[in-house]
């Protein structure tokens, strides 16, 4: 599936990259069913049960995971600045 993603999108994946099936059907190798995420995003999606059999819900879950991770990073950055003041 990684090879298919690289071929579809003309990219080289890194060790931090993970490809998931949007509809959880491992036989569905269509371009729009393969989603590139990071290992950290996959962890968050599994923890918060954001992976679904419906491809649109899974795509929404990816965006929610990204938002949660980014919010946590910003919060930690702001808390670090407060400690330095």
N, C-alpha and C positions, 0 to 999 in steps of 0.2 A: 504494500500500500504506500510506503514511503517513496518507492521508485515511481509509482503512478503520480503521486502528488508533485514530485520534482519535475516529472515530464510535463504534466498539465500546466504548471506554473513557472517552469523554467528557472527553478531555484535550487540551491543546495542546502539541505537541512543541516542544522547544527546538532550537537549532542543534547542540547536543552529542548529541542523541538520534539513534539509528539503529534501524530496524526490520529484523529478519532473519526469514527463513522457517525455522521450526524443522526442517522436513523437507527443506529446500532445494528444494522444489517451488514455483516462482514462480507457478504457477496456483492453488495452494491458499491462498485468502484467508480461510480459516476463522479465527475469533477465537483459538482455541487454537494456531494455527500461526504467529501473528505475535508476535514477542518484542521488547520494548523494551530496548535496551542503550545504553551510551554509546560514543562513538567510541574511547575508551581501552580499553573492554572488547572491542570488536570487534578492535582491534589485537592485544590479548593473545590472543584466541581464534584469530585467524589465525596468529600467531606460533607458538602451541603446538598448532595443529591440533585445536581443540576444537569445530569445527563438523562435524556429521555428517548423513547422510541420515535417520537415525532421530531423530525429534523429541524423545524422552526423553533420548537421549544429548546432543543439542544443549543442552537445558535444563540438564542436569548440567554441560555445558561452560561455560555462562553462570555457574553458581554457582562453579565452579572458578576461572574468570577473576576474578570478584569477590573471591574469597578471596585469590588471588595478589596482586592489586592492593592490597587492604586490608593484607595482611601486609607488603608492601613499604613502604607508607605508614607503618605503625606502626614498622617497623624504622628507617626514615629519621628519624622523629620521635625515637625513643629515642637514636639515634646523635647527633642534634643536641643533645639534652639533656646527653649525656656530654661533648660538646665544650665546653659552656658551664659545666661544673662546675669 
